[in-house]
Amino acid sequence: MTAPAIRGRVTLTDIADACDLSRATVSLVLRGSPLVNARTRARVEAELKRQGYVYHRGAANLRRKVSSTVALVINDLSNPFFAEFAAGVDEALGAAGYVTLLGSTGESSERQQAVLTSLLEHDPAGIILSPAEGSDAARLRPLLASRTPMLVFNRTLGDEWDYLALDNAHGARLATEHLLAQGHRRIAFFGGHGESSSCFERRKGWHSALADAGIAPEPQWIVECAPTRLEAARQTGALFVRDPAPTAAVCYNDAVALGLIAGLSTRGRRAGHDFAVTGFDDIPEASVSAPPLTTIAVDPRARGRQAAELILQRLRAPSTPPATTIAPVRLHVRASSLFTLHGDAA
């Protein structure tokens, strides 16, 4: 039995020959040019569909000497914050005529190297990177060299790339001051890893607010865990290994806070009733959780749009020095923290 012939990639020439048109006319249709009349456009589009033509963006970029893609590399797509952030990036890039190439590292620095290597083969115009935990600028530097502009988001990697950060220390301070105003004095910092720059900064804000209130935190008030809902739920018991236990917790992010609320429930406790909980991010689920979550609102979708705008600015002005942008935050009070202590109970 003779094997079927393997069909190669459909080319512009194939489409042009089938329509009895020039390659230039077919190319104009692909670019959406108004110079092609509606009847001709319809013929070409029908033939493109019939033959299954796939636009070879890489070849087009080479011909135009410019890329129309931007790579977005996220450290944890399972976190709703980053899903919202990615949607904002894609909205803004799409409006500017760019296509988003998305990669996810799952908090693995090794995976991050592989993802970036693969995405760079597509020669993106720029990169937006939310670094995995343990990322090393020295490993990224030879990979990127100076050929691809990059914006770093959320976790710092040094001062050689543009950096968009959240106002982490101020946000954690706002959450801690809110709990102090509710009468709490034993306030834990729950979740995240201290070597992460964003976690370090949030702990710093928590610590400074306690210090200003004349409170020296006990070592057991800091509970480290992966910044996920499941790990937070598993680690809830660590808050109660020694009496007197904390009565409130500033959580590293909303995923951790929601996990803590679930963990409290399995121990017969209720957030907002006999334990106060705050988060950080204000993901969509925060407002509809049970109870609704007090959190530091950062508007993740808007931050995604801001990241896209910053990388586009870099593409327009490649020689300007790297810049750091700090995005504002605000406290959004909901029921999870409205547990007020009085007197010795604090």
MOLIN-V264742 format. One record per backbone hydrogen bond with DSSP energy under -1.0 kcal/mol. NH is the residue of the N-H (numbers start at 0). CO is the residue of the C=O. Records with the same first field share a line. If there is no record, write none. Layout:
NH: CO, CO
//
This chain:
14: 10
15: 11
16: 12
17: 13
18: 14
20: 15
25: 21
26: 22
27: 23
28: 24
29: 25
30: 26
31: 28
32: 27
35: 32
40: 36
41: 37
42: 38
43: 39
44: 40
45: 41
46: 42
47: 43
48: 44
49: 45
50: 46
52: 47
56: 54
59: 55
60: 56
61: 57
62: 58
63: 59
64: 60
65: 60
69: 98
70: 125
71: 100
72: 127
73: 102
78: 75
81: 78
82: 78
83: 79
84: 80
85: 81
86: 82
87: 83
88: 84
89: 85
90: 86
91: 87
92: 88
93: 89
94: 90
95: 91
96: 93
97: 92
98: 67
100: 69
102: 71
104: 73
106: 74
107: 104
111: 107
112: 108
113: 109
114: 110
115: 111
116: 112
117: 113
118: 114
119: 115
121: 118
122: 119
124: 68
126: 148
127: 70
128: 150
129: 72
134: 131
138: 135
139: 135
140: 136
143: 139
144: 140
146: 143
150: 126
151: 161
152: 128
153: 163
154: 152
161: 149
162: 322
163: 151
164: 324
166: 326
167: 165
170: 166
171: 167
172: 168
173: 169
174: 170
175: 171
176: 172
177: 173
178: 174
179: 175
180: 176
182: 179
183: 178
187: 247
188: 220
189: 249
190: 222
191: 224
195: 192
199: 195
200: 196
201: 197
202: 198
203: 199
204: 200
205: 201
206: 202
207: 203
208: 204
209: 205
210: 206
211: 207
213: 210
214: 209
220: 217
221: 218
222: 188
224: 191
227: 225
231: 227
232: 228
233: 229
234: 230
237: 234
238: 235
239: 236
246: 185
247: 185
248: 275
249: 187
250: 277
251: 189
253: 279
256: 252
257: 253
258: 254
259: 255
260: 256
261: 257
262: 258
263: 259
264: 260
265: 261
266: 263
267: 264
268: 263
271: 274
272: 269
273: 269
275: 246
276: 335
277: 248
278: 293
280: 295
285: 282
287: 284
292: 285
294: 331
296: 329
297: 280
302: 298
303: 299
304: 300
305: 301
306: 302
307: 303
308: 304
309: 305
310: 306
311: 307
312: 308
313: 309
314: 310
315: 311
316: 312
319: 316
324: 162
326: 164
329: 296
331: 294
335: 291
336: 333
337: 334
338: 336
340: 181
344: 341
345: 342
//
